[in-house]
Amino acid sequence: MKPKAIVYTSNTGYTAQYARMLEERTGWKAHSLDEAWGALEKDTPVLYLGWLMAGQVKGLKKAQKRFKICAVCGVCMGQTGSQIEDVRKTNALPSELPVYTMQGGFDMKRLHGVYKFMMTIMGKTMGKRLSQKPNLSPEERDMLRLLKEGGSCVSEENLSGLLAWCREQK
């Protein structure tokens, strides 16, 4: 099943950036989940992108009720390609469904409500734990930098694996 569109849910804008990048490179129209609900017919095959929170791809359950999901991509603070098995398990995704993760970024100023509260606590506890660890892996150093300084990690390089899958679908 080939996607006819890109549907996404974005909280701080990084997932939306990836959706727009994919739209430019594939020609598939990108819609926020709310826009897609009215713009696309029921059972339209789509590529779904959502931000990750504790392994859950936000908006995916709602998207699954209306669209045929061809592949899923979770945008997270972790490294591109990390957490895939956790994402698959947490979201009960079948083994034949392609699943990707891409590093997005972190910006506390863009968070609101419960998400800001949760990330403030997580940032303090995880940041303290990582700061006290003697030998950080490159991934841990990157996570600590994001927690302390914030910033965007959206890049063409992070998009390459998913983009290769998209090209195979054409």
BASEFI-420626 format. One record per residue: residue number from 1; x, y, z of N, C-alpha, C in turn; residue in one letter. Coordinates in steps of 0.1 Angstrom, whole numbers, plus 5000, padded with zeros to 4 digits. Atoms other than C-alpha are relative to their C-alpha. Layout:
<rs>
+------+------+------+------+-------+-------+-------+------+------+------+--------+
! zaro ! n.c1 ! n.c2 ! n.c3 ! ca.c1 ! ca.c2 ! ca.c3 ! c.c1 ! c.c2 ! c.c3 ! kollum !
+------+------+------+------+-------+-------+-------+------+------+------+--------+
!  NUM !    X !    Y !    Z !     X !     Y !     Z !    X !    Y !    Z !      A !
...
+------+------+------+------+-------+-------+-------+------+------+------+--------+
</rs>
This chain:
<rs>
+------+------+------+------+-------+-------+-------+------+------+------+--------+
! zaro ! n.c1 ! n.c2 ! n.c3 ! ca.c1 ! ca.c2 ! ca.c3 ! c.c1 ! c.c2 ! c.c3 ! kollum !
+------+------+------+------+-------+-------+-------+------+------+------+--------+
!    1 ! 5008 ! 4988 ! 5000 !  5000 !  5000 !  5000 ! 5009 ! 5012 ! 5000 !      M !
!    2 ! 4992 ! 4988 ! 5001 !  5015 !  5033 !  4989 ! 4992 ! 5012 ! 5006 !      K !
!    3 ! 5007 ! 4988 ! 4994 !  5008 !  5065 !  5009 ! 4996 ! 5010 ! 4989 !      P !
!    4 ! 5004 ! 4989 ! 5008 !  4989 !  5093 !  4992 ! 5002 ! 5013 ! 5006 !      K !
!    5 ! 4998 ! 4988 ! 4993 !  4996 !  5118 !  5018 ! 5008 ! 4998 ! 5013 !      A !
!    6 ! 4993 ! 5001 ! 4987 !  5015 !  5126 !  5050 ! 4991 ! 5007 ! 5010 !      I !
!    7 ! 5008 ! 4995 ! 4989 !  4996 !  5131 !  5082 ! 5009 ! 5001 ! 5013 !      V !
!    8 ! 4991 ! 4999 ! 4988 !  5013 !  5144 !  5114 ! 4994 ! 5007 ! 5011 !      Y !
!    9 ! 5003 ! 4993 ! 4988 !  5009 !  5156 !  5149 ! 5013 ! 5006 ! 5005 !      T !
!   10 ! 4988 ! 4993 ! 4995 !  5034 !  5182 !  5162 ! 4997 ! 5008 ! 5012 !      S !
!   11 ! 5002 ! 4992 ! 4988 !  5038 !  5197 !  5196 ! 5008 ! 5012 ! 5000 !      N !
!   12 ! 4991 ! 4989 ! 4999 !  5068 !  5219 !  5194 ! 5005 ! 5005 ! 4986 !      T !
!   13 ! 4997 ! 4996 ! 5013 !  5072 !  5221 !  5156 ! 5010 ! 4992 ! 4992 !      G !
!   14 ! 4990 ! 5008 ! 5006 !  5099 !  5196 !  5149 ! 4994 ! 4990 ! 4990 !      Y !
!   15 ! 5006 ! 5009 ! 5009 !  5076 !  5170 !  5135 ! 4994 ! 5007 ! 4988 !      T !
!   16 ! 5005 ! 4992 ! 5012 !  5059 !  5196 !  5113 ! 5011 ! 5003 ! 4990 !      A !
!   17 ! 4989 ! 4998 ! 5009 !  5093 !  5205 !  5099 ! 5003 ! 4988 ! 4992 !      Q !
!   18 ! 4997 ! 5012 ! 5007 !  5100 !  5169 !  5090 ! 4989 ! 4998 ! 4989 !      Y !
!   19 ! 5011 ! 5003 ! 5009 !  5065 !  5166 !  5074 ! 5001 ! 5009 ! 4988 !      A !
!   20 ! 4999 ! 4991 ! 5011 !  5071 !  5197 !  5053 ! 5012 ! 4996 ! 4991 !      R !
!   21 ! 4988 ! 5005 ! 5008 !  5106 !  5184 !  5042 ! 4996 ! 4988 ! 4992 !      M !
!   22 ! 5004 ! 5012 ! 5008 !  5090 !  5151 !  5032 ! 4990 ! 5004 ! 4989 !      L !
!   23 ! 5010 ! 4995 ! 5011 !  5062 !  5169 !  5013 ! 5008 ! 5006 ! 4988 !      E !
!   24 ! 4991 ! 4994 ! 5011 !  5089 !  5188 !  4993 ! 5007 ! 4989 ! 4992 !      E !
!   25 ! 4992 ! 5011 ! 5006 !  5108 !  5156 !  4985 ! 4992 ! 4989 ! 4993 !      R !
!   26 ! 5008 ! 5011 ! 5005 !  5079 !  5132 !  4978 ! 4989 ! 5005 ! 4991 !      T !
!   27 ! 5012 ! 4995 ! 5007 !  5051 !  5154 !  4964 ! 4987 ! 4996 ! 5007 !      G !
!   28 ! 5012 ! 5003 ! 4992 !  5027 !  5139 !  4990 ! 4997 ! 5012 ! 5009 !      W !
!   29 ! 5004 ! 4988 ! 4992 !  5007 !  5167 !  5006 ! 5001 ! 4996 ! 5015 !      K !
!   30 ! 4999 ! 5001 ! 4986 !  5014 !  5171 !  5043 ! 4988 ! 5007 ! 5007 !      A !
!   31 ! 5012 ! 4994 ! 4992 !  4984 !  5177 !  5067 ! 5002 ! 4997 ! 5014 !      H !
!   32 ! 5001 ! 5003 ! 4986 !  4982 !  5181 !  5104 ! 4989 ! 4990 ! 5001 !      S !
!   33 ! 5010 ! 5010 ! 4998 !  4960 !  5154 !  5118 ! 4986 ! 5007 ! 5000 !      L !
!   34 ! 5013 ! 4993 ! 5000 !  4932 !  5179 !  5124 ! 4996 ! 5004 ! 4986 !      D !
!   35 ! 5003 ! 4997 ! 5014 !  4934 !  5192 !  5088 ! 4997 ! 4988 ! 4992 !      E !
!   36 ! 5002 ! 5012 ! 5008 !  4936 !  5157 !  5074 ! 4986 ! 4994 ! 5002 !      A !
!   37 ! 5013 ! 5006 ! 4997 !  4904 !  5147 !  5091 ! 4989 ! 5005 ! 4990 !      W !
!   38 ! 5010 ! 4995 ! 5009 !  4884 !  5170 !  5068 ! 5005 ! 5000 ! 4986 !      G !
!   39 ! 4994 ! 4999 ! 5013 !  4908 !  5170 !  5038 ! 5001 ! 4987 ! 4993 !      A !
!   40 ! 4998 ! 5013 ! 5006 !  4913 !  5133 !  5032 ! 4988 ! 4991 ! 5003 !      L !
!   41 ! 5011 ! 5009 ! 4998 !  4888 !  5106 !  5027 ! 5004 ! 4989 ! 5010 !      E !
!   42 ! 4998 ! 5012 ! 4991 !  4883 !  5077 !  5052 ! 5008 ! 4989 ! 4992 !      K !
!   43 ! 4992 ! 5011 ! 5005 !  4908 !  5049 !  5046 ! 5011 ! 5004 ! 4990 !      D !
!   44 ! 4989 ! 4995 ! 5009 !  4933 !  5071 !  5026 ! 5013 ! 4994 ! 5006 !      T !
!   45 ! 4987 ! 5005 ! 4995 !  4967 !  5054 !  5028 ! 5009 ! 5012 ! 5003 !      P !
!   46 ! 4991 ! 4988 ! 4996 !  4991 !  5078 !  5047 ! 5013 ! 4995 ! 5007 !      V !
!   47 ! 4988 ! 5001 ! 4992 !  5026 !  5080 !  5061 ! 4997 ! 5009 ! 5013 !      L !
!   48 ! 5003 ! 4992 ! 4988 !  5021 !  5091 !  5098 ! 5012 ! 5003 ! 5008 !      Y !
!   49 ! 4989 ! 4995 ! 4992 !  5045 !  5112 !  5118 ! 4994 ! 5006 ! 5013 !      L !
!   50 ! 5005 ! 4994 ! 4987 !  5040 !  5120 !  5155 ! 5011 ! 5001 ! 5010 !      G !
!   51 ! 4989 ! 4998 ! 4990 !  5061 !  5132 !  5184 ! 4998 ! 4989 ! 5011 !      W !
!   52 ! 5000 ! 5011 ! 4990 !  5070 !  5106 !  5210 ! 5000 ! 5006 ! 5014 !      L !
!   53 ! 5000 ! 4998 ! 4985 !  5062 !  5107 !  5247 ! 4999 ! 4986 ! 5006 !      M !
!   54 ! 4999 ! 5013 ! 4993 !  5073 !  5077 !  5267 ! 4997 ! 4988 ! 4990 !      A !
!   55 ! 5002 ! 5011 ! 5010 !  5073 !  5056 !  5235 ! 4987 ! 5001 ! 4992 !      G !
!   56 ! 5013 ! 4999 ! 5007 !  5038 !  5066 !  5225 ! 5001 ! 5010 ! 4989 !      Q !
!   57 ! 5001 ! 4990 ! 5012 !  5034 !  5082 !  5190 ! 4987 ! 5007 ! 5002 !      V !
!   58 ! 5012 ! 4992 ! 4998 !  5010 !  5110 !  5197 ! 4992 ! 5002 ! 4988 !      K !
!   59 ! 5010 ! 4998 ! 5011 !  4979 !  5112 !  5176 ! 4998 ! 4987 ! 4991 !      G !
!   60 ! 5001 ! 5012 ! 5008 !  4985 !  5077 !  5161 ! 4987 ! 4993 ! 5001 !      L !
!   61 ! 5012 ! 5007 ! 4997 !  4955 !  5061 !  5177 ! 4988 ! 5006 ! 4992 !      K !
!   62 ! 5011 ! 4992 ! 5007 !  4932 !  5088 !  5163 ! 5002 ! 4998 ! 4985 !      K !
!   63 ! 4998 ! 5001 ! 5015 !  4948 !  5086 !  5128 ! 4997 ! 4986 ! 4996 !      A !
!   64 ! 5003 ! 5013 ! 5004 !  4944 !  5048 !  5128 ! 4985 ! 4998 ! 4998 !      Q !
!   65 ! 5015 ! 5002 ! 5001 !  4906 !  5052 !  5132 ! 4995 ! 5005 ! 4987 !      K !
!   66 ! 5005 ! 4994 ! 5012 !  4904 !  5072 !  5100 ! 5008 ! 4996 ! 4987 !      R !
!   67 ! 4992 ! 5002 ! 5012 !  4933 !  5064 !  5077 ! 5007 ! 4986 ! 5000 !      F !
!   68 ! 4992 ! 5012 ! 5001 !  4953 !  5034 !  5065 ! 5014 ! 5004 ! 5002 !      K !
!   69 ! 4987 ! 4996 ! 4997 !  4987 !  5038 !  5080 ! 5010 ! 4990 ! 4993 !      I !
!   70 ! 4990 ! 5007 ! 5008 !  5015 !  5027 !  5056 ! 5013 ! 4999 ! 5007 !      C !
!   71 ! 4988 ! 5000 ! 4992 !  5044 !  5036 !  5079 ! 4998 ! 5010 ! 5011 !      A !
!   72 ! 5001 ! 4991 ! 4988 !  5049 !  5053 !  5113 ! 5014 ! 5006 ! 5003 !      V !
!   73 ! 4988 ! 4994 ! 4996 !  5076 !  5078 !  5123 ! 4998 ! 5008 ! 5013 !      C !
!   74 ! 5001 ! 4992 ! 4987 !  5081 !  5090 !  5159 ! 5012 ! 5010 ! 5000 !      G !
!   75 ! 4990 ! 4989 ! 4999 !  5100 !  5123 !  5163 ! 5003 ! 5002 ! 5015 !      V !
!   76 ! 4997 ! 5001 ! 4986 !  5119 !  5123 !  5196 ! 5013 ! 5008 ! 5003 !      C !
!   77 ! 4987 ! 4993 ! 4996 !  5148 !  5138 !  5216 ! 5012 ! 4991 ! 4998 !      M !
!   78 ! 4989 ! 5010 ! 5002 !  5168 !  5106 !  5212 ! 5005 ! 4999 ! 4986 !      G !
!   79 ! 4994 ! 5001 ! 5013 !  5190 !  5097 !  5183 ! 4991 ! 4994 ! 4989 !      Q !
!   80 ! 5008 ! 5006 ! 5011 !  5175 !  5089 !  5149 ! 5003 ! 4985 ! 5000 !      T !
!   81 ! 4999 ! 5014 ! 5000 !  5169 !  5052 !  5147 ! 4999 ! 4993 ! 5013 !      G !
!   82 ! 5001 ! 5006 ! 4987 !  5167 !  5047 !  5184 ! 4986 ! 4997 ! 5004 !      S !
!   83 ! 5013 ! 5002 ! 4994 !  5137 !  5034 !  5204 ! 4990 ! 4993 ! 4991 !      Q !
!   84 ! 5009 ! 5006 ! 5009 !  5122 !  5016 !  5174 ! 4992 ! 4988 ! 5006 !      I !
!   85 ! 5008 ! 5011 ! 4994 !  5113 !  4984 !  5192 ! 4991 ! 5004 ! 5011 !      E !
!   86 ! 5008 ! 4994 ! 4989 !  5100 !  5004 !  5222 ! 4987 ! 5006 ! 4993 !      D !
!   87 ! 5011 ! 4994 ! 5007 !  5078 !  5024 !  5198 ! 4990 ! 4990 ! 4994 !      V !
!   88 ! 5008 ! 5010 ! 5005 !  5066 !  4993 !  5181 ! 4991 ! 4993 ! 5011 !      R !
!   89 ! 5007 ! 5007 ! 4989 !  5057 !  4976 !  5214 ! 4990 ! 5009 ! 5007 !      K !
!   90 ! 5009 ! 4991 ! 4993 !  5042 !  5006 !  5231 ! 4987 ! 5003 ! 4992 !      T !
!   91 ! 5012 ! 4996 ! 5009 !  5019 !  5014 !  5201 ! 4994 ! 4987 ! 4994 !      N !
!   92 ! 5006 ! 5012 ! 5005 !  5011 !  4977 !  5194 ! 5000 ! 5000 ! 4984 !      A !
!   93 ! 4999 ! 5000 ! 5015 !  5024 !  4980 !  5158 ! 5005 ! 4987 ! 4995 !      L !
!   94 ! 4996 ! 5013 ! 5005 !  5026 !  4949 !  5137 ! 5014 ! 5000 ! 4994 !      P !
!   95 ! 4986 ! 5001 ! 5005 !  5061 !  4937 !  5126 ! 5001 ! 5003 ! 4986 !      S !
!   96 ! 4999 ! 4997 ! 5014 !  5053 !  4942 !  5089 ! 4999 ! 5015 ! 4997 !      E !
!   97 ! 5001 ! 4986 ! 5002 !  5046 !  4979 !  5094 ! 5013 ! 5007 ! 5002 !      L !
!   98 ! 4987 ! 4993 ! 4998 !  5077 !  5001 !  5088 ! 4999 ! 5011 ! 5011 !      P !
!   99 ! 5000 ! 4991 ! 4989 !  5086 !  5021 !  5119 ! 5013 ! 5007 ! 5000 !      V !
!  100 ! 4988 ! 4992 ! 5000 !  5111 !  5049 !  5120 ! 5000 ! 5010 ! 5012 !      Y !
!  101 ! 5000 ! 4989 ! 4990 !  5123 !  5074 !  5146 ! 5011 ! 5010 ! 4995 !      T !
!  102 ! 4991 ! 4990 ! 5004 !  5140 !  5107 !  5140 ! 5002 ! 5010 ! 5011 !      M !
!  103 ! 4998 ! 4991 ! 4989 !  5156 !  5131 !  5164 ! 4995 ! 5014 ! 4995 !      Q !
!  104 ! 5006 ! 4987 ! 5003 !  5137 !  5164 !  5165 ! 5007 ! 5011 ! 5007 !      G !
!  105 ! 4994 ! 4990 ! 4992 !  5148 !  5186 !  5193 ! 4993 ! 5002 ! 5013 !      G !
!  106 ! 5006 ! 4997 ! 4988 !  5138 !  5202 !  5225 ! 5000 ! 5015 ! 5003 !      F !
!  107 ! 5001 ! 4986 ! 4997 !  5126 !  5237 !  5234 ! 4989 ! 5002 ! 5011 !      D !
!  108 ! 5009 ! 4999 ! 4988 !  5111 !  5242 !  5269 ! 4990 ! 5011 ! 4998 !      M !
!  109 ! 5009 ! 4988 ! 5002 !  5096 !  5276 !  5258 ! 4988 ! 4996 ! 4991 !      K !
!  110 ! 5011 ! 5004 ! 5009 !  5074 !  5258 !  5232 ! 4990 ! 4990 ! 5007 !      R !
!  111 ! 5008 ! 5010 ! 4993 !  5059 !  5234 !  5258 ! 4990 ! 5008 ! 5008 !      L !
!  112 ! 5010 ! 4994 ! 4992 !  5027 !  5242 !  5277 ! 4993 ! 4989 ! 5009 !      H !
!  113 ! 5008 ! 5008 ! 4991 !  5006 !  5228 !  5305 ! 5008 ! 4988 ! 5006 !      G !
!  114 ! 4995 ! 5012 ! 4994 !  5012 !  5192 !  5317 ! 5013 ! 4996 ! 4993 !      V !
!  115 ! 4988 ! 5004 ! 5006 !  5039 !  5186 !  5291 ! 5012 ! 5008 ! 5005 !      Y !
!  116 ! 4989 ! 4991 ! 4995 !  5060 !  5216 !  5303 ! 5003 ! 4995 ! 5014 !      K !
!  117 ! 4997 ! 5004 ! 4987 !  5056 !  5204 !  5339 ! 5007 ! 4986 ! 5000 !      F !
!  118 ! 4994 ! 5013 ! 5001 !  5065 !  5168 !  5330 ! 5015 ! 5001 ! 4996 !      M !
!  119 ! 4986 ! 4999 ! 5005 !  5096 !  5178 !  5310 ! 5009 ! 5008 ! 5010 !      M !
!  120 ! 4992 ! 4993 ! 4990 !  5107 !  5202 !  5338 ! 5005 ! 4990 ! 5010 !      T !
!  121 ! 4996 ! 5010 ! 4990 !  5108 !  5173 !  5362 ! 5010 ! 4990 ! 4994 !      I !
!  122 ! 4991 ! 5009 ! 5007 !  5123 !  5149 !  5337 ! 5014 ! 5006 ! 4997 !      M !
!  123 ! 4987 ! 4994 ! 5003 !  5149 !  5174 !  5327 ! 5009 ! 5001 ! 5012 !      G !
!  124 ! 4992 ! 4999 ! 4987 !  5160 !  5180 !  5363 ! 5005 ! 4986 ! 5004 !      K !
!  125 ! 4996 ! 5013 ! 4995 !  5161 !  5143 !  5372 ! 5010 ! 4993 ! 4990 !      T !
!  126 ! 4992 ! 5006 ! 5010 !  5176 !  5130 !  5340 ! 5013 ! 5008 ! 4998 !      M !
!  127 ! 4989 ! 4991 ! 5002 !  5199 !  5160 !  5336 ! 5010 ! 4998 ! 5012 !      G !
!  128 ! 4991 ! 5002 ! 4988 !  5213 !  5155 !  5372 ! 5006 ! 4986 ! 4999 !      K !
!  129 ! 4994 ! 5013 ! 5001 !  5218 !  5118 !  5366 ! 5011 ! 4999 ! 4989 !      R !
!  130 ! 4990 ! 5000 ! 5011 !  5236 !  5123 !  5333 ! 5012 ! 5009 ! 5004 !      L !
!  131 ! 4989 ! 4991 ! 4996 !  5257 !  5152 !  5347 ! 5009 ! 4993 ! 5010 !      S !
!  132 ! 4992 ! 5007 ! 4990 !  5269 !  5129 !  5375 ! 5007 ! 4987 ! 4995 !      Q !
!  133 ! 4995 ! 5012 ! 5006 !  5277 !  5100 !  5352 ! 5014 ! 5003 ! 4995 !      K !
!  134 ! 4986 ! 4997 ! 5004 !  5315 !  5097 !  5346 ! 5003 ! 4999 ! 4985 !      P !
!  135 ! 4997 ! 5003 ! 5014 !  5316 !  5083 !  5311 ! 4988 ! 5000 ! 4992 !      N !
!  136 ! 5012 ! 4999 ! 5008 !  5288 !  5095 !  5289 ! 5002 ! 4995 ! 4986 !      L !
!  137 ! 5000 ! 5005 ! 5014 !  5281 !  5078 !  5255 ! 4997 ! 5013 ! 4992 !      S !
!  138 ! 5004 ! 4988 ! 5009 !  5277 !  5102 !  5225 ! 4985 ! 5003 ! 5001 !      P !
!  139 ! 5014 ! 4998 ! 4999 !  5240 !  5097 !  5228 ! 4996 ! 5007 ! 5013 !      E !
!  140 ! 5002 ! 4994 ! 4987 !  5240 !  5106 !  5265 ! 5004 ! 5014 ! 5000 !      E !
!  141 ! 4995 ! 4986 ! 5001 !  5261 !  5137 !  5258 ! 4990 ! 5009 ! 4992 !      R !
!  142 ! 5010 ! 4993 ! 5008 !  5236 !  5147 !  5231 ! 4988 ! 5003 ! 5008 !      D !
!  143 ! 5012 ! 4998 ! 4992 !  5207 !  5142 !  5254 ! 5002 ! 5011 ! 5011 !      M !
!  144 ! 4997 ! 4990 ! 4990 !  5223 !  5162 !  5282 ! 5001 ! 5014 ! 4994 !      L !
!  145 ! 5000 ! 4987 ! 5007 !  5230 !  5190 !  5258 ! 4986 ! 5006 ! 4997 !      R !
!  146 ! 5014 ! 4996 ! 5003 !  5194 !  5191 !  5246 ! 4993 ! 5004 ! 5013 !      L !
!  147 ! 5007 ! 4996 ! 4988 !  5181 !  5191 !  5282 ! 5005 ! 5013 ! 5006 !      L !
!  148 ! 4995 ! 4988 ! 4994 !  5204 !  5219 !  5293 ! 4998 ! 5012 ! 4991 !      K !
!  149 ! 4999 ! 4989 ! 5009 !  5205 !  5241 !  5262 ! 4988 ! 5000 ! 4990 !      E !
!  150 ! 5010 ! 5001 ! 5010 !  5176 !  5229 !  5240 ! 5006 ! 5001 ! 4986 !      G !
!  151 ! 4996 ! 4999 ! 5013 !  5177 !  5232 !  5203 ! 4994 ! 4990 ! 4990 !      G !
!  152 ! 5005 ! 5008 ! 5010 !  5168 !  5217 !  5170 ! 5010 ! 4990 ! 4994 !      S !
!  153 ! 4991 ! 5010 ! 5007 !  5183 !  5185 !  5155 ! 4994 ! 4996 ! 4987 !      C !
!  154 ! 5006 ! 5003 ! 5013 !  5161 !  5185 !  5124 ! 5010 ! 5001 ! 4989 !      V !
!  155 ! 4990 ! 4999 ! 5010 !  5182 !  5176 !  5095 ! 4997 ! 4990 ! 4988 !      S !
!  156 ! 5001 ! 5009 ! 5012 !  5184 !  5160 !  5060 ! 5005 ! 4986 ! 5004 !      E !
!  157 ! 4994 ! 5013 ! 4996 !  5206 !  5133 !  5075 ! 4990 ! 4991 ! 5008 !      E !
!  158 ! 5009 ! 5007 ! 4992 !  5180 !  5123 !  5100 ! 4988 ! 4994 ! 4992 !      N !
!  159 ! 5011 ! 5003 ! 5009 !  5154 !  5121 !  5072 ! 5003 ! 4989 ! 4991 !      L !
!  160 ! 4996 ! 5009 ! 5011 !  5174 !  5098 !  5050 ! 4994 ! 4986 ! 5000 !      S !
!  161 ! 5006 ! 5013 ! 5000 !  5161 !  5064 !  5061 ! 4986 ! 5000 ! 4996 !      G !
!  162 ! 5014 ! 4999 ! 5004 !  5125 !  5074 !  5059 ! 4998 ! 5004 ! 4986 !      L !
!  163 ! 5001 ! 4995 ! 5014 !  5130 !  5092 !  5027 ! 5003 ! 4989 ! 4990 !      L !
!  164 ! 4997 ! 5012 ! 5008 !  5146 !  5060 !  5012 ! 4987 ! 4991 ! 4999 !      A !
!  165 ! 5013 ! 5008 ! 5000 !  5114 !  5041 !  5022 ! 4990 ! 5007 ! 4991 !      W !
!  166 ! 5009 ! 4992 ! 5008 !  5093 !  5069 !  5006 ! 5003 ! 4998 ! 4985 !      C !
!  167 ! 4996 ! 5002 ! 5014 !  5112 !  5066 !  4973 ! 4996 ! 4986 ! 4995 !      R !
!  168 ! 5004 ! 5014 ! 5003 !  5106 !  5028 !  4973 ! 4985 ! 4999 ! 4997 !      E !
!  169 ! 5014 ! 5001 ! 5002 !  5069 !  5035 !  4974 ! 4995 ! 5007 ! 4987 !      Q !
!  170 ! 5004 ! 4992 ! 5012 !  5068 !  5057 !  4943 ! 4999 ! 4991 ! 4988 !      K !
+------+------+------+------+-------+-------+-------+------+------+------+--------+
</rs>
